[in-house]
Amino acid sequence: MKIVYKSFLVLACLFLVFFTSLKAQNILDYNNIEKQLDKYLTYFSGNNPGAVIGVLQKGEIIFSKAYGMADLSNNQAMSAVMLMNIGELSKAFTSLAIMQLVEKGKLTLDQSISDIIKDFPAYGANIKVRYLLNHASGLKSYNEDSISNNEEVLSYLKRQKQPEFEPGKEWIYSNSDYAILAYIIEKVSGLTYIGYIKKNIFKKMKLENTFFSGELTPEKNVAKSHFKEDGIYKTKSAINKVYGEQGIFMNVADYAKWDLALYTNKLLNCENLQKIFSVEEISGSSRKNYYGYGWALMERNNTRYYWHGGSGDGYTSLVLHLPDTDKTILILTNRNDGYDFLKMSIQIAKLFDKNLKL
C-alpha cells in the first residue's frame, strides 16, 4: 500500500509540475508587452496629443494605458478615464437600436424611408431600412464641412432628386444613412434619438461616463481635440452634432461595458445580434460588400475580424473585435492625424495572442 501511495504522490506531483508549466507558458508577459506598446505609441507620447489603448477580453479590461497629452494648451496629461469622441463607432449603437425596434415588432427591415418619414422625397420609397444599415441605400453622403446637425442632413437629402445608384444594387459608404436611421428611431419609438439610446442602451449597460456631444460641459472629463495646421497642433471647440452616425463621447471603461453587450442578450437576443454581424449579399454590385450593420466584417487566414474607424472634430478612433478569441482592441486619440489604425490594432492584438493569424 505504501508503494502504491508513494507512486500516486509522484504522479500527482508530475501532473502538477506539467500543468503549472503549461499555465506559465500561457501567462502573458505584461511588462514586455507594455514596452513594445510604448514603441508603437511613440507618435502619441510625450508633448503630443495623446491616445488611450484598451484591450478587452469579453467585456473585461485586461490592459489599458494612456499616452501623451489631453490638452496641449494647458499642459494636461492624458488619462485612461478621460472621455473622447468615438466618431463613427457610434453607428454600432444606432444599428443595435434599430434591431431592438425590429425585435419589439415596431419596425421591419424591409420598410422604406417613405413608409416612416412621410414627407421624404419620392425616391425614398425604394430605400429599405436594411439598405441604410449596410450602406446600399444610394443616399448621397452629406458634407461635414457644411452640415453639423440632423435637421440639416434631412434638409439636404430632401433637396436631392434621386439616389446616387439604384437602392439595394450597390454598396457605397454614406454617413447620411445613419443620420436617417436616427430619424427613423425617433419616428418609430416616439422618443428623441438621444432619449431612446440613453434609456435602452446607456442605462441598461450602466454607461455612466458616456455622453452625446450636445451634453458636454466643462466639468466633464473630456480630452481636448487637436487639429494639426502648418505643423502645429491647435485646439478647437466646434463639435459635430449629427447623431446616429457619430456624436458619442466615452472612455475605455464604459466601452468595455458596451463590449460586454456583444456576448449577452441583455440588449438584443442572439438571433438579431447575429444579423448585425452578418454581411448581406448585394446582387450585381461592382464592389465586394463587407459591411454588416454598423461594423466592417472581414476574414483573413480563416480568422474573422470586425472593425470600425471613426474620425472628426479633432479625434480619431478605431475598434477591432476578434470574435474567435473574444478580444477587442480599442484605440482612442484626441488628434486629427495618425497612423493606419487598423494595422496598429492588429499589431497590438498580436502582442496579446501570438497565434493570431492576421
N, C-alpha and C positions, 0 to 999 in steps of 0.2 A: 504493500500500500504506500509506503514512504517513497519508493522508487517512482511509482505512478504519479504521486502527488508532486514530487520534485520535477518530473518530466512536464507535468501540466504547468507548473510555475515557469519553467524555462520557456515553454511555448508561448505562454501568456506574455512574458517579457519581450520575446522576439516580436510578437504581433504589436505590442505597444510601441517598441522602437520603430517598427516598419511604418505604422500609421502616424506616429509623431513626425518621422522623417518626411512622409508624404505630405502631411499638413504643412510642414515647414516650407516645402518646395512651393506650395500654393499660396503662401503668405506673401503679400506684395511688400517690396522694399520702398516704403513711402518716402524715406529720405532721398533715395536715389531718384525716384520719380519726380520729387519736387525740384531737385537740381536740374533735371532735364527740362521740366516745365519752365523753370526760370529762364533757361536759354531760349526756348520758344517765344517767351513773352518779353524779351528784351526791348522790343519796339514799344511796348506798353508800360515800361518800367521807368523808374527814376522820375525826372521832372517832365513827364509827358502825360497827356490824357491817358487814363488807365483802362483796366479791364478787370472783370471778375470771372473766374473759371469755376464751374461747378461740375462735379462728376457724381452721378446719381445711380444707385442700384435699386431698382424697383421702388422709386419714390423716397429712398433714404440717401442723404448726403454722405458719401464716403470720402470726398475730398472737396475742399473749397479754399480758394485763395484770391486775395485782391492784389492788384498791381497798379503802380503809377499814381496819378493824381485825380481826385474827384473834381477839383476846381483850381485851375491854374491861377486865376486872378486873386484867390485868397490863400494860395499855397496849402490847400487842404488835401490830405492824402486819401486815396480810395480805401473804402472799407467793404467787406463782403456783404454787409447788411444794407448797403445803400440801394435805393431804387434807381432803375434805369428803364428807358423806353425800349420795349421789346419789338417795336415796329410791326412788321408783317407776321411775326409769330402770333399776333393777336387773332389772325384768321382761324387758328385752331379752336379758339373759344367760340367763334361765330358758327363754325361748321358743327360743333357739338351741340350748340343751342338749337340750330335748325333740326338736327336729328332728334333732339328731345321733343320738339313740337311734332315731328313725324311720329315718334313713339307714342305720344299722347293722342294721336288721331286728329290733330288740329291742322295738319298740313300734309301734302303728299309731294314727293319729289318730281312728279310729272305735272304739277300745276304750273301755269305760266305766270310771268310777271303781271300780265294784264288781268289775270284772274284775281290777283291780290291788290295790285295798285291800279285802281280803276282809271285814273287819268293819265296813265303812261301811254306813250305813242303806240300806234297800231302794231309796230314791229315787235313789241313786247309779247304779243300773243304766241309767238313761236319760240320764245326763250323760256325753257323749263327751269325750275329750281335746281335740278341736278346739273344743268349746264352752267349755272352760276357757281356752283360748288367746285366743279372740276375745270373751270375756265374754257368751256366750249360754247359760251354764250354769243360771242361776236360783239359784245359791248365794247365800245371804244374806251380805252383806259384814260382816265382824267389826268390832267397836268397838275402835278403837285405845286408847281411854282405859281399857279393862278387860282387854285381851288384849295380851300382849307377846312371845309366842313361838309356834312352830308347833304344839307339843303342845296349847296352849290353843285354837288355831284349830280343830284337828281335833276336840277335845272339844266345842267349841261347835257345830260342824256336825253332830256325831253326836246332839246333843240336839234338832236340828230334825226336824220330822215330814215336811216336804216342801219342795221348792224354791219360790221366790217366783213363778215362772212356768214354763210348760212348756219344758223344755230345747230349745234349737235354734229356738225360735219368737219370741224377743225378744232385745233387746240392752240390757243394763244393766251398767255398770262395777261390778265387785266385786273388792275386794282379796283375798277368800277364794280366788278362782280360782287365783292364782299361788302361794299358800301350799300349796294341794293339789297343784299341779304339782311343787312341791319334794319332796313326799312321793312322788309318782309316780317322779321321777328316782331317789330312794333305793331304792324297791322294785325298779325295773327294772334299775338299774346295779349294785346291791349295795354301793354306796358311800354315805357321807353326802352330803347336798346340797353342803356346803362342799367335801368331798373331791373330788366329781365336777367342780364348777366350777373348782376350782384346778388339777386335773390336765388337764382337757380344754379349758379356755379360758385361764385366767390364765397357766399355764406355757407353752402353745403360743404365745401372743402376747407373752410376756415382760413381763407386767404385774407389775413388781417393787414398785410402790408402790400396790397395790390390796389391800384387806383387808376382811374381814367385821367387823361391829360387835363381835362377841364376841372378836375378836383384838386390839382396840385396847389399847395400853399407853402409859404416859406418854412413852416415848421416841419414839413415832410422831409424825410432824409433822402433827398434826391441828388445824385451826382450830376453836376452841370454838363451840358452838352458843349462840344468843341468843334469848330469848323476850321480847317486849315486854309488860310488865304495868304498867298505870296510867301509861303514857307513859315507863316506864323499862326499859331492856334488862337482863336478868339471864341468867346462865349456869346451866345445869342439866346434871347428869351422866347422867340417865336416857336409855337408848338402847333403842329397839325392836329386838327380835331375831327378828322374823317374816321368815324368809328365803324367797326365791322371788319375793316382790313388792317387797322392799326389803332394806336391811341391808348394802349395799356402800359402802365409802369409797374414794375415789381422787382423783387430781389430773388436771389438764388433759393433762399429758404422757402418762400412761397411757391416758386416754380417747382420745387420738389414735391410739395403737396399736390400741385396740379398734375405733375408727372404720375403720381400715385393713382390718379383717376383712370389712367390708361390700363390699369391692372384690376380694376374693380368695377362693379355695376352700380356704384354709388350715384353716378351721374347719368349713366346710359347702360342699357342692357347689352350683353355681349354681341348679340346679332347686329344691332345698329352700330355699335362701336367698330365692329369688323368692316362695316360699309365705309366708314371713314378711312380705313386703311386698306382700301381696295381700289384698283385702277379700272375704270370702265372703258372698254374698247370704243374708240371713235372710228367708225367705218368710213374709209375713204380719206382720212386725214393725211396730209402731206408730212406731218411731223409725228414722231412717236410720243404718245401721251404717257407721262409718268406721274401725273398729279392725281392724288386722291381727293379727299375733302379737307383742304387746309394743310396738306402735307405733300411734299415731294417724296415719292416712293420708288426706291431703286434697289437693284440687286447686282452684286459683282462677286465672282468666285463663290457662288452659292451662299453668299452672305447678304441678308437683307439689311438695308439701312434707310431710315426715314429721316428727312431733314427739312428745315426751312430757314431761310435767312431773312433778316429784317434790317432796314436802314432808313434814315431820315431824321431831320431835326438835330443833327449832330450826334447821333447814336448809330451804332452798328451791332448786330447780334446774330447769333446762329444757334440752333439746337440740332443735335444729331441723336437720333434714337435708334438703338440696336435691339430689335425685338427678339433676336435669337439668344441674347445673353441678358436681356432686361437692363441694359445700361443706357444712360443718357448723358451726353456731354452738352453743357450749356456755356456759351461764351457771350458775355455782355460787355460792351465797351461804350465809352462816352466820347466818341470821336467819329467824324465822317469819313475817315480814311482807314485803311488797314490792309490785312493780308487776304489770301484765299482762305476764308474762314472754314469752308468745308474741309479743305485739305488739312488745316490746322486741327480741326476737331477729330479727324480720323487719326492724326498723329498722336493726339492726346489719348484717344481711346486705346491705341495700341500699347501705350505705356501701362494701361490697366488690364490688358488682355493680350499677351504675347502670341496667342493663337488666332487673333483676328485676321481674317484674310481679305483685307480691303486695300 
